[in-house]
Amino acid sequence: VSLSTNSVMGYVLVMYKGVPLGFVKNIGNRANNLYPHEWRIRSQHLPEEIRIL
């Protein structure tokens, strides 16, 4: 996900194909997810082979 350089600072609604996904806090160079820590998905997947492109 990338925010344009002229995006509003503060809370922004993120949408995909017109469907609201949730709010993030735009702080300029990145956006912070506002989901509670318990709802966040942390991937435990480790690939068998690491490819460097």
C-alpha positions as CSV (number, residue, x, y, z in Angstrom):
1,V,0.0,0.0,0.0
2,S,1.3,3.4,-0.8
3,L,-0.1,6.8,0.0
4,S,0.4,9.7,-2.4
5,T,2.5,12.6,-1.4
6,N,-0.5,14.9,-1.2
7,S,-2.5,12.6,1.1
8,V,-4.1,14.1,4.2
9,M,-2.0,13.7,7.4
10,G,-3.7,12.0,10.3
11,Y,-6.4,9.3,10.1
12,V,-7.1,7.9,6.6
13,L,-9.7,5.3,5.5
14,V,-8.0,2.6,3.3
15,M,-10.2,1.1,0.6
16,Y,-9.8,-1.6,-2.0
17,K,-12.1,-1.6,-5.0
18,G,-14.6,0.6,-3.1
19,V,-14.6,-1.7,0.0
20,P,-13.4,-0.1,3.2
21,L,-10.6,-2.1,4.9
22,G,-9.9,0.0,7.9
23,F,-8.2,3.2,9.1
24,V,-4.5,4.0,9.2
25,K,-2.7,7.0,10.7
26,N,-0.7,8.7,7.9
27,I,2.4,10.2,9.5
28,G,4.1,11.3,6.2
29,N,6.6,8.8,5.2
30,R,4.6,5.8,6.3
31,A,1.2,4.8,7.8
32,N,0.5,3.1,11.1
33,N,-2.1,0.3,11.3
34,L,-4.8,1.0,13.9
35,Y,-5.9,-2.6,14.5
36,P,-5.5,-3.9,18.0
37,H,-2.3,-6.0,18.5
38,E,-4.4,-9.2,19.0
39,W,-6.0,-8.8,15.6
40,R,-2.7,-8.4,13.7
41,I,-1.5,-11.3,11.6
42,R,2.2,-12.2,12.1
43,S,3.4,-14.7,9.5
44,Q,5.5,-17.6,10.8
45,H,6.1,-18.8,7.2
46,L,9.8,-19.3,6.3
47,P,10.6,-20.1,2.7
48,E,12.6,-23.2,2.0
49,E,14.8,-21.2,-0.4
50,I,15.6,-17.6,-0.1
51,R,15.9,-15.8,-3.5
52,I,17.7,-12.5,-3.9
53,L,16.6,-10.6,-7.0
